[in-house]
Amino acid sequence: MSKNMVTQEHVQARVDDWIRRVQHLYAEIKDWVKAIDGLQFEERQNATMYEELMQRFGIDPQPMPTLDLYEGGDLIARVKPIGLWIIGANGRVDLMLRHGGIQLVDESEQFQNAKWVAHDREHFMEGQLLTKELFLHLLGVKSHECV
């Protein structure tokens, strides 16, 4: 197979990998917020992935969950997959907050572990590596871990 040849199998493998990386990101976020009093999360199946290459190769739409974060019953953030095929990246997920949105861009190579980088207004060109501390800071909460 030539380097520029795209096949149905390759597109399906990329879709499967994307779903795996998004699920892993959600698992990390849940782990980061589970011990913080007053924060809850809920995963919802209310997004669908059906990108151009999927349509071109006859790959069925894929359900993609969003992750809602609540504080005291109020929605404070939603994490939503935007797309796999993003110029210069290996996928994008948006973190939508009350005070604006943040793009979480996977800067990893294809079929590698995700390297999520947060791009907000302040760090639009050069994002910040997504860590627990950064995520909680973006949410406006402090970690209450025991030492």
N, C-alpha and C positions, 0 to 999 in steps of 0.2 A: 504494500500500500504506500502510495506516495505521501509525502508530508502534508500536502495541501488537499488530499482527497478526504472528503467527509462521507461516512457511511451511516446507515441507520443504527448499526451496532455501536458506533462511536457516540452518536448523539444520545442513544439510550443510556450508555455508560456514563456520559456526562450528567444526564438528568438524575440518574440514580445517585451519583456522587454528590450532586447539589442537594438533594433531599437529605442525604446522610450528614452533610456539613451543616445544614440548617438545623437539623435535629440535635446535632452535637452542640451547636451554639445555644439552643434553647435549654438543653440540659445544663450547660455551664451557668447560664443566667439564673435558672431555677435554684441551682446549688448556691449561687452568690446571694440570693435574696431570702432563702428559706429560713434563716436564723434571725432575720431582722423583724422585730416586733412591729405589727401593724401592716406589714407588706404581704400581699397574697398574689398569686399568679393563676392564670387560667389560659389554657391552650384551646384555641377554637379552629375549626376546619372551615374557615370562611374566605380562603383565597384559592385561586386556581392557577397553575402554571401551564401555559400553552403558548410557548414562544414559536417564532417563525420556523426555526429549524425542526422543531417537533412537528409542526403542521406539514412541512415539506416532506418529511420522511414517514408520515403516517403514524406518529407516536401519539397515543391518547393523552388528553389533558390529565394533569396530575394534581390532586388536592394538596395544598400547601397550608399548613397551619399558621395562624398568627399567635403571638403570645401577648396577652394583656397583663399588665401589672397594676395592682390596686393598693391604695393606702387608705385604711379606714373605710373601705367600700367605694372610694372614688377612684375612677380610672386615672392613673398618672402617666402611663406610657403604653404604647403598643409597638411591638416588634413585628415587622411585616416583610416577607421576602418580596423583592422588586423584580429581580431578574438574574439569570445565570450569565447570559451572553452580554457582558458589559465591556465596552472598549477599555483596554488597559487593566482589566481586573478579571477575577474568577468568580464574579457574582456580587450582588449588592442586596443588602437588607436595610430597611429604614427603621430607625428608632424615632418614633413620633412622641414628642413630649408636649406638655401644655405651652411651653415657651418656645417651641420650634422643633425642627427636625434635625436629625443627625444621620448621615449616611455611614453605614458599616460596610466597608468594602473588603472583600477577601483578596488579598494580594499574593496568595499562594499560587503555585503552578498547578496545572491540571493534575488531578488525581493525587494531590499532596494534602497533608493536614492543613486546615484553614489557618490563615493569618489575618485575623480581623483587625482592621484599622478604622478608627472613628474619624470622620471628617465633619466638622461643624463650621460655623461662620468664622470662628477664630482660627481654626486649623484646617481651612478648606484645601489648600494645595498640599501641604504635608500633614497628614493626619497623625493621630496618636494611636499606638498599639492598644487594643482593647484589653483591659485588665479588670479584675474585680473592683479595684479601687477607682479606676476611671469610670466604670459603669455606674457605681454607686454615687460618685460625684455628679455625673450627668443627671442622675435621678434626683439629686439633691438630698440624699440620705447618707448617714454615716454608718460605717460598719461597727457592729457591737460585738466583735469576736472576743472570746476569752483568751488571754495570753497563757 
